[in-house]
Amino acid sequence: MTEEINPKEITDFLKPKMGARFKTWVEICTHCGMCADTCHFYLASGNDPKMIPSYKVRFLKELLKKKGRVDKAYLEEIYKTVYYECNMCRRCTLYCPFGIDIALLISLLRGLLHSQGIVPEGLLKSIENYKEFGNQMAVSKEDWVETLEWCEEETAEELVGLKIPIDKKGAKIMYTVNAREPKFYPQDIMEVAKIFHVAGEDWTFPSEKGWDDTNLAMFASDVETARIVAENTFKRADELEVEKIAITE
Amino acid sequence: MDFYSFVEGPLLWIAFLTFIIGTVMRIAMFLAISRKRDQVMYRYFSWKYVFATLGRWLLPLNKDVAKNPVFAILVYVFHICLLVVPIWLSGHIILWEESRFGWSWSPIPESWADWMTLVLLGIAVFFFLRRLISPDIRLISTLSDYLLIAVTALPFMTGYFLTHGTLDGIAFLGDNMQLIHMLAGELMLILIPLTRLSHAVLFFFSRAATGIEIGRRGYSM
């Protein structure tokens, strides 16, 4: 595991992202240890010192100091920490006297790994799906619309007159779902259609990209894709001239 | 000019100017870089959250005091002594009165200064041992963490020796304690803007930035 890494790529990625807060945080942490027992990974591992939040972000300081001159094994070490020892819950931030936002530093490291092509396999697949289909489950537009249509058909047998409106311009609410719903749990869509119907709400689904309200690209700090995913939803809302966007639970 | 006059004169100026210009630069850099790269801070800027979060953490009204009262109180006491003793020590005020500035203010009683110095030194030793002994803190400590505790404690230790003549029996130290004390103070002043001692000023900015972020989300500040 001594595969070479291009240090310039690493510094080029980090430098423009090291804002005033990140620079300050990397610099002023006095390693007081107040964050240690705020971390559930620390507590769940029987107080393993390696799980101290302050320790987990040492990589960022080291990467800057070494000007990106690290090897693949080092990046793998970062990977283990930022994906398996921190879920960016921000509890340590609430206890840091300086308010150092460790989760944001971890997020920056995840972004760096993403730029180096190091991302958990499942997450990478989802990101590719977002880029191609606009949703994490690779549901095509045809499948999506068809699913909504037969959901409407079946639910209307129970509640006569029930509609699942698609692309209804000027509706009050544009409803969005988790892509798992059309893929695996269409009954969720049917349930929500019943609620909207009985409540007499003026609602609609968009047929085009933007109906998946999950944004898993964010978890890999793939900012470009995360931005596209969010923008899709807002674009549809603008097109359909709806008042509100509602998201599934 | 002999070494003593250099330390008492030009070096003192260098130390104070490094401290003042350096810390001002740190603040200016924070503001300049944040304008470009931390827009989120300004977009959601709120004096309410800035004051709320600074108040909570400058006073012992925060979550750490509840979670870890002994350590938190020691940290507060340490910082109070650190600020009060050098500024309000009568021996220092006399030097300001005699200086070209002629500034003067009321000192704290000598006995207070003595006790506060000893308390500060005691806590510094505790911080040092805590780093060495606690497996948690030892892992996250770097060499500079140990050195900076020494840098911070040294002016107080030498100041105590100087005012009490504790080590006067030892020839070199007895003769040069004032010199050593000045050097120790100057070293600390110079290192404040250059090391993580810069938290003396950057604390306010980091705290405020996070206060804005967690305040608007309604988390506990």
Interface residues (C-beta under 8 A of the other chain):
Chain A: P16 K17 M18 G19 A20 R21 K23 T24 W25 E27 I28 C29 T30 H31 C32 G33 M34 A36 D37 T38 N47 P49 K50 I52 S54 Y55 R58 R90 T93 L94 Y95 C96 P97 F98 G99 I100 D101
Chain B: M29 F30 L31 A32 I33 S34 K36 R37 D38 M41 T53 W57 N62 K63 D64 K67 N68 F71 V75 S134 P135 D136 I137 R138 L139 I140 S141 T142 D145 R196 S198 H199 L202 F203 F205 S206 R207 A209 T210 G211 E213 I214 Y219 S220
